[in-house]
Amino acid sequence: MRKETIVENLNAVGERIVTCCNNCDRNPAEITLLAVSKTRPAEDLRIAYAAGQRHFGENYLQEALEKQEALSDLDIHWHFIGPLQSNKSRAVAERFQWMHTVDRLKIAQRLSSQRPKNLDPLNICLQVNIDGEQSKSGIAPQDLAALAREVVKLPGLSLRGLMAIPAERQGISAQQEPFARLASLLQHLREEFPSETMDTLSMGMSGDMEAAIACGATIVRIGTDIFGARNYSA
Ligand SMILES: *Cc1c(COP(=O)(O)O)cnc(C)c1O
């Protein structure tokens, strides 16, 4: 994509975050913009980095590892946000700072034991299947607390909060409904685990970012509105 376009898009998303925070009385500094760069060439990430973007989210492990290699001269914070087979967990444990899609104990245990001891614990979000959709990953809300109780014990992980991808809804108030439920689940966990640094709600994409921010998002995951529409056949 054209350099000017990526930079303009990044600025526009940044302005939307500020406007939205002003409208809902939040501090924009509480919100991390995660640039979702799946299917994008490494040069697009380099352009965004030069414009100040530091957090990038990738869904496909092999693709992510290739970009990490190509961009190893940059100080990027890498977030894994895709589904992960447990036999691929080692590369995530070794090469990422964040993992947003933990939804079962087995993968958490593997990530913890594979996390190199010389690195800080891997930041984890538990993915919640907030709308109970058959097609989506994520733990059911009623099973979340039990999973969290086990995950907080794992030394290689730092449980930072929750992530969800709600079903598509039209209109900001309909979009807020699942985000508000995710925020309330996090609130309950914070009460049960007051000593943990559980401050993260990874929610909101290009189409529902404003609704997510209004409900307390601290990481918004934005792909299309930064890098343009994805073309999977390319
Ligand atoms: C692709 C993806 C996004 C970004 O979605 P856009 O609609 O392009 O902003 C965010 N989160 C996850 C988990 C994704 O897979």
The ligand as an SDF file (V2000), in Angstrom:
LIG
                    3D

 15 15  0  0  0  0  0  0  0  0999 V2000
   -8.3850   -9.4670   11.4610 C   0  0  0  0  0  0  0  0  0  0  0  0
   -8.6010   -9.2450   12.9070 C   0  0  0  0  0  0  0  0  0  0  0  0
   -8.7950   -7.9550   13.4100 C   0  0  0  0  0  0  0  0  0  0  0  0
   -8.8440   -6.7000   12.5540 C   0  0  0  0  0  0  0  0  0  0  0  0
  -10.0610   -6.6020   11.9190 O   0  0  0  0  0  0  0  0  0  0  0  0
  -10.4330   -5.3380   10.9900 P   0  0  0  0  0  0  0  0  0  0  0  0
  -11.8920   -5.4580   10.8310 O   0  0  0  0  0  0  0  0  0  0  0  0
   -9.6860   -5.5050    9.7090 O   0  0  0  0  0  0  0  0  0  0  0  0
  -10.0330   -4.1060   11.7150 O   0  0  0  0  0  0  0  0  0  0  0  0
   -8.9260   -7.8170   14.7880 C   0  0  0  0  0  0  0  0  0  0  0  0
   -8.8980   -8.8840   15.6080 N   0  0  0  0  0  0  0  0  0  0  0  0
   -8.7220  -10.1260   15.1440 C   0  0  0  0  0  0  0  0  0  0  0  0
   -8.6880  -11.2630   16.1070 C   0  0  0  0  0  0  0  0  0  0  0  0
   -8.5770  -10.3530   13.7840 C   0  0  0  0  0  0  0  0  0  0  0  0
   -8.4240  -11.6150   13.3510 O   0  0  0  0  0  0  0  0  0  0  0  0
  1  2  1  0
  2  3  1  0
  2 14  2  0
  3  4  1  0
  3 10  2  0
  4  5  1  0
  5  6  1  0
  6  7  2  0
  6  8  1  0
  6  9  1  0
 10 11  1  0
 11 12  2  0
 12 13  1  0
 12 14  1  0
 14 15  1  0
M  END
$$$$
